């Protein structure tokens, strides 16, 4: 036990402090989402907040990975975190002066997204470099655990802080968590550089380096197909995220507190799933686990959520939807880290970010657009008895119908990729 603590000391410090900082950032994002929906009442305009964060992340990720492989990982993470914190400070200033407008948030979120684009592959490689290979599943489960805890806590803490001191206090706490993470990474964490076997890597151009990441993925077809499968899952999940506030906030049984409770239950489910992912033995077929967990997640959550009006059942739907997610993430993480050489992981993770996450802004836009312009107007004027009995009437019924349709799309994605991946076997 003592030996394990010693060999994972750097991981424990980095994981705990970065998770604390992520909690602060997520609280601010949640509070800003509520502020923006109250200001505009539009699912699409609210979804644009996340779209602006993901757009630079998707567009620039391939090149960001090449940069992160060349640059010192620790300095890259420190610089990106600092610039992202500066964006948060600007938001606080505009709030205090009464100047904050929705377009300001879109611009600042785009800047923060650009910083995450470079920081994320550097962070992923850093985790690999400070983690022994035989601890990959354990540490992946721990990271899922912290993400789950953040999902549980951020709406509760953000709402409480908002009630005490408004948005200003939420942002102040966010900046405090950033300071702790920054100082811990700077002073306490040692991140070694990966062993380089190709002397030409340092002279490799940015474009050639990015191409090398894509070629590495092309040679590892299993990883490539899994990434494309997750891009389909992300399309459905992000559209669901865009629609959920428009479904719960205007609903007769909904509101801000119910939305917070539903979000927290998603985190509780992921917390339990993370514990299971940490303690369960390695499965015989990781690919089957990935496909089946997502099939259950995307169908059970969406169908139960859309066809019920009871907040308790909405919370149960989130449990069904999010409990399997850490099991999927852990098995995917082990396959990728075991298949890709350390010195290529920054480039490959960056290519993964572009291929796997480009569907997130598409899904966010798709979900918001479908609710605002098609399904809410349609449900407001329809007399179709079956639709009204399934999805209700009034504001929020169109969002319910979109959630149901997303469940059907999710089922098709999982079954289709299940057929493609059934003949592949990962190496552990």
C-alpha positions in Angstrom: 0.0 0.0 0.0 2.8 2.4 0.9 4.7 1.6 -2.3 1.5 2.3 -4.3 1.1 5.7 -2.7 4.7 6.6 -3.4 4.6 5.5 -7.0 1.3 7.4 -7.6 2.2 10.5 -5.5 2.5 12.8 -8.6 -0.8 11.4 -10.0 -2.6 11.9 -6.7 -1.5 15.5 -6.4 -2.3 16.4 -10.0 -5.6 14.5 -10.0 -7.0 16.0 -6.8 -6.0 19.6 -7.4 -7.0 19.6 -11.1 -10.3 18.1 -10.1 -10.9 20.8 -7.6 -10.2 23.4 -10.3 -12.6 21.7 -12.7 -15.3 21.8 -10.0 -14.8 25.6 -9.8 -14.9 26.0 -13.6 -18.0 23.8 -13.9 -19.8 25.7 -11.2 -19.2 28.9 -13.2 -20.4 27.3 -16.4 -23.6 26.1 -14.8 -24.3 29.5 -13.3 -23.7 31.2 -16.6 -26.0 28.8 -18.3 -28.8 29.6 -15.9 -28.1 33.4 -16.3 -28.2 33.1 -20.1 -31.4 31.1 -20.2 -33.1 33.6 -17.9 -31.9 36.4 -20.2 -32.9 34.9 -23.5 -35.4 32.0 -22.9 -33.9 30.2 -25.9 -32.5 26.7 -25.9 -30.4 27.5 -29.0 -28.8 30.7 -27.6 -28.0 28.8 -24.4 -26.5 25.9 -26.4 -24.3 28.4 -28.2 -22.4 28.9 -25.0 -21.1 25.4 -25.2 -20.8 25.5 -28.9 -18.3 28.4 -28.7 -16.3 26.4 -26.1 -16.1 23.3 -28.3 -15.6 24.9 -31.8 -12.0 25.9 -31.3 -11.4 22.7 -29.4 -12.5 20.7 -32.4 -10.9 22.8 -35.2 -7.5 23.3 -33.6 -7.0 20.0 -31.7 -5.0 18.2 -34.4 -2.3 21.0 -34.3 -2.6 21.4 -30.6 -1.5 17.8 -30.0 1.5 18.3 -32.2 2.4 21.4 -30.1 1.9 19.6 -26.8 4.2 16.7 -27.9 6.9 19.3 -28.6 6.5 21.5 -25.6 7.1 20.9 -21.9 3.9 19.4 -20.5 4.0 21.2 -17.2 4.6 24.6 -18.7 1.9 24.1 -21.3 -0.7 23.2 -18.6 0.3 26.1 -16.4 0.1 28.6 -19.3 -3.2 27.4 -20.7 -4.8 27.3 -17.2 -3.7 30.9 -16.5 -5.1 32.3 -19.8 -8.4 30.5 -19.2 -8.5 32.0 -15.7 -8.0 35.4 -17.2 -11.2 34.9 -19.2 -13.1 34.2 -16.0 -11.7 37.4 -14.5 -13.0 39.4 -17.4 -16.5 37.9 -16.9 -16.4 38.9 -13.3 -15.3 42.5 -14.2 -18.2 42.8 -16.8 -20.7 41.5 -14.2 -19.5 44.0 -11.6 -19.8 46.9 -14.1 -23.1 45.7 -15.6 -21.6 45.3 -19.0 -22.0 41.6 -19.5 -24.0 40.5 -22.6 -24.5 37.1 -24.2 -22.1 37.8 -27.0 -19.3 38.5 -24.5 -19.8 35.0 -23.0 -19.7 33.5 -26.5 -16.3 35.2 -27.2 -14.8 34.4 -23.8 -15.9 30.8 -24.0 -14.2 30.5 -27.4 -11.0 31.7 -25.8 -11.3 29.3 -22.9 -12.0 26.5 -25.4 -8.9 27.3 -27.3 -6.8 27.1 -24.1 -8.4 23.7 -23.3 -7.5 22.6 -26.9 -3.8 22.8 -26.0 -4.1 21.9 -22.4 -6.1 18.7 -22.8 -3.6 16.6 -24.8 -0.7 17.8 -22.6 -2.6 16.7 -19.6 -3.5 13.3 -21.0 0.1 12.6 -21.8 1.2 13.8 -18.4 -1.2 11.3 -16.8 0.4 8.5 -18.9 3.9 9.6 -17.9 3.3 9.7 -14.2 1.2 6.5 -14.0 2.6 2.9 -14.1 1.0 0.8 -16.8 -0.4 -1.7 -14.4 -2.3 1.1 -12.7 -4.1 2.5 -15.8 -7.5 0.9 -15.0 -7.3 2.1 -11.3 -6.3 5.6 -12.1 -8.9 5.8 -15.0 -11.6 4.8 -12.5 -10.4 7.4 -10.1 -10.6 10.1 -12.8 -14.1 9.0 -13.6 -14.9 9.1 -9.9 -13.8 12.8 -9.6 -15.7 13.7 -12.8 -18.8 12.1 -11.3 -18.3 13.9 -8.0 -18.0 17.2 -9.9 -21.3 16.4 -11.7 -23.0 15.8 -8.3 -21.6 18.8 -6.5 -21.4 21.6 -9.0 -25.2 22.4 -9.3 -25.7 22.2 -5.6 -22.7 24.3 -4.6 -23.2 26.8 -7.5 -26.9 27.3 -6.5 -25.9 27.7 -2.8 -23.2 30.3 -3.6 -25.5 32.1 -6.0 -28.1 32.4 -3.2 -25.4 33.8 -0.8 -23.5 36.1 -3.0 -24.7 35.9 -6.5 -22.6 35.1 -9.6 -19.7 37.1 -8.2 -19.2 34.6 -5.3 -19.4 31.7 -7.7 -16.6 33.1 -9.9 -14.5 34.1 -6.8 -14.6 30.5 -5.6 -13.7 29.3 -9.1 -10.6 31.6 -9.1 -9.7 30.3 -5.7 -9.7 26.6 -6.9 -7.6 27.7 -9.9 -5.0 29.2 -7.6 -4.7 25.9 -5.6 -4.3 23.8 -8.7 -1.8 26.2 -10.3 0.5 26.3 -7.3 0.3 22.5 -6.7 1.2 21.8 -10.3 4.0 24.4 -10.3 5.6 23.5 -7.0 4.7 19.8 -6.2 4.3 17.8 -9.4 7.1 16.4 -11.4 6.2 15.3 -15.0 9.0 13.5 -16.9 9.3 14.0 -20.7 8.5 10.9 -22.8 11.4 8.8 -24.2 12.1 9.8 -27.8 13.2 7.2 -30.2 13.2 9.3 -33.3 15.7 12.0 -33.5 13.7 13.7 -36.2 10.7 14.4 -34.0 12.0 17.7 -32.7 12.6 19.0 -36.2 9.2 17.8 -37.4 6.9 20.6 -38.7 3.6 21.3 -37.1 1.7 20.0 -40.2 3.8 16.9 -40.4 3.4 16.2 -36.7 -0.3 16.4 -37.0 -0.3 14.1 -40.0 1.8 11.7 -38.0 -1.0 11.5 -35.4 -3.6 10.8 -38.1 -1.4 8.1 -39.6 -0.9 6.5 -36.2 -4.7 6.3 -35.9 -5.0 4.9 -39.4 -2.6 2.1 -38.4 -4.6 1.4 -35.2 -8.0 0.7 -36.8 -9.6 -0.5 -33.5 -8.8 2.9 -31.8 -10.0 4.8 -34.9 -13.3 2.9 -35.0 -13.9 3.4 -31.3 -13.3 7.1 -31.7 -15.8 7.3 -34.5 -18.3 5.3 -32.4 -17.9 7.8 -29.5 -18.4 10.7 -32.0 -21.8 9.2 -32.7 -22.5 8.8 -29.0 -21.4 12.4 -28.4 -23.8 13.7 -31.1 -26.7 12.2 -29.3 -25.5 13.1 -25.8 -24.7 16.7 -26.6 -28.1 17.2 -28.3 -29.7 15.8 -25.1 -27.7 18.3 -23.0 -28.9 21.2 -25.2 -32.6 20.0 -24.9 -32.7 19.1 -21.2 -33.0 22.7 -19.8 -35.7 23.5 -22.3 -37.5 20.3 -21.2 -37.2 20.8 -17.4 -37.1 24.5 -16.7 -40.5 25.4 -18.3 -42.2 22.2 -17.2 -45.0 22.4 -14.6 -43.1 19.9 -12.5 -39.7 21.4 -13.3 -37.8 24.5 -12.6 -34.2 25.4 -11.6 -34.1 23.2 -8.4 -35.4 20.2 -10.3 -32.8 20.7 -13.1 -30.2 20.8 -10.4 -31.5 17.6 -8.8 -31.6 15.8 -12.2 -28.1 16.9 -12.9 -26.9 15.8 -9.5 -28.4 12.3 -9.9 -26.4 12.0 -13.1 -23.3 12.7 -11.1 -24.4 10.2 -8.3 -24.8 7.5 -10.9 -21.4 8.2 -12.4 -19.9 8.2 -8.9 -21.3 4.7 -8.4 -20.2 3.6 -11.8 -16.7 5.0 -11.1 -16.4 2.9 -8.0 -17.4 -0.2 -9.9 -14.9 0.6 -12.7 -12.1 0.9 -10.1 -12.8 -2.3 -8.2 -14.1 -4.6 -10.9 -11.6 -7.0 -12.5 -10.7 -6.4 -16.2 -13.4 -7.7 -18.5 -12.6 -10.4 -21.1 -14.1 -8.3 -23.9 -13.6 -4.6 -23.4 -15.3 -3.7 -26.7 -18.5 -5.5 -25.8 -18.6 -3.6 -22.5 -18.2 -0.3 -24.4 -21.0 -1.0 -26.9 -23.5 -2.5 -24.4 -23.1 0.2 -21.8 -23.7 2.9 -24.3 -26.7 1.1 -25.8 -28.3 0.8 -22.4 -27.4 4.4 -21.5 -28.7 6.1 -24.6 -32.0 4.2 -24.8 -33.0 3.8 -21.1 -32.3 7.5 -20.2 -33.9 9.1 -23.2 -37.1 6.9 -23.4 -37.8 7.1 -19.7 -37.1 10.9 -19.5 -39.3 11.8 -22.5 -42.3 9.6 -21.7 -42.7 10.6 -18.0 -43.7 13.8 -16.1 -42.5 12.9 -12.6 -39.2 14.4 -11.5 -38.4 11.3 -9.5 -38.6 9.2 -12.7 -36.4 11.9 -14.5 -33.8 11.3 -11.8 -34.1 7.6 -12.2 -33.6 8.0 -16.0 -30.4 9.9 -15.3 -29.2 7.0 -13.1 -29.8 4.6 -16.0 -28.1 6.9 -18.4 -25.0 7.8 -16.5 -24.2 4.7 -14.3 -22.7 2.8 -17.3 -20.6 5.8 -18.6 -17.5 5.3 -16.3 -17.4 1.6 -17.3 -17.3 2.6 -20.9 -14.7 5.4 -20.3 -12.4 3.1 -18.3 -12.3 0.4 -20.9 -11.8 2.9 -23.7 -9.0 4.6 -21.8 -7.1 1.3 -21.2 -7.4 0.3 -24.9 -6.1 3.7 -26.1 -3.2 4.0 -23.6 -2.2 0.4 -24.3 -2.3 0.7 -28.1 -0.6 4.1 -28.7 3.2 4.7 -28.0 3.8 7.3 -25.3 5.7 9.7 -27.6 2.7 9.7 -30.0 -0.1 10.1 -27.5 -0.3 13.9 -27.5 -0.8 13.9 -31.3 -3.2 10.9 -31.2 -5.2 12.4 -28.3 -5.5 15.7 -30.2 -6.7 13.9 -33.4 -9.1 12.0 -31.2 -10.4 15.3 -29.8 -11.2 16.5 -33.3 -12.7 13.2 -34.6 -14.5 12.3 -31.4 -15.7 15.7 -30.3 -16.6 17.5 -33.5 -20.1 16.2 -33.2 -20.6 17.9 -29.8 -21.1 21.5 -31.2 -23.1 19.9 -34.0 -25.3 18.1 -31.5 -25.7 21.2 -29.3 -26.8 23.2 -32.3 -29.0 20.4 -33.6 -30.8 20.0 -30.3 -31.4 23.7 -29.7 -32.5 24.3 -33.3 -34.9 21.4 -33.3 -36.5 22.5 -30.1 -36.8 26.2 -30.9 -37.8 26.1 -34.5 -39.5 22.7 -35.2 -40.8 20.6 -32.3 -42.0 23.2 -29.8 -44.0 25.1 -32.5 -45.3 21.8 -33.8 -46.4 20.5 -30.4 -48.0 23.9 -29.6 -50.4 23.6 -32.6 -50.9 19.9 -33.0 -54.1 18.0 -32.0 -52.5 14.5 -32.5 -53.8 12.5 -29.6 -51.0 9.9 -29.5 -48.3 12.6 -29.4 -50.1 14.7 -26.8 -50.6 11.6 -24.6 -46.9 10.7 -24.9 -45.2 14.1 -24.6 -47.9 16.3 -23.1 -48.7 19.8 -24.2 -47.4 23.3 -23.4 -43.8 24.5 -23.4 -41.4 21.6 -23.0 -43.5 19.0 -24.9 -41.5 19.6 -28.1 -38.3 19.1 -26.1 -39.7 15.8 -24.8 -40.3 14.6 -28.3 -36.7 15.5 -29.4 -35.3 13.5 -26.4 -37.4 10.5 -27.5 -36.1 10.7 -31.1 -32.5 11.0 -29.8 -33.0 7.7 -28.0 -33.9 6.0 -31.3 -30.8 7.6 -33.0 -28.6 6.4 -30.1 -29.9 2.8 -30.5 -29.0 2.9 -34.2 -25.5 4.2 -33.6 -24.7 1.5 -31.0 -26.1 -1.4 -33.0 -24.3 -0.2 -36.2 -20.9 0.2 -34.6 -21.4 -3.0 -32.7 -21.5 -4.9 -36.0 -18.3 -3.1 -37.2 -16.3 -3.7 -34.0 -17.4 -7.3 -33.2 -14.3 -8.8 -35.0 -11.7 -6.6 -33.3 -9.7 -7.6 -30.2 -7.8 -5.1 -28.1 -4.3 -5.7 -26.7 -3.9 -5.0 -22.9 
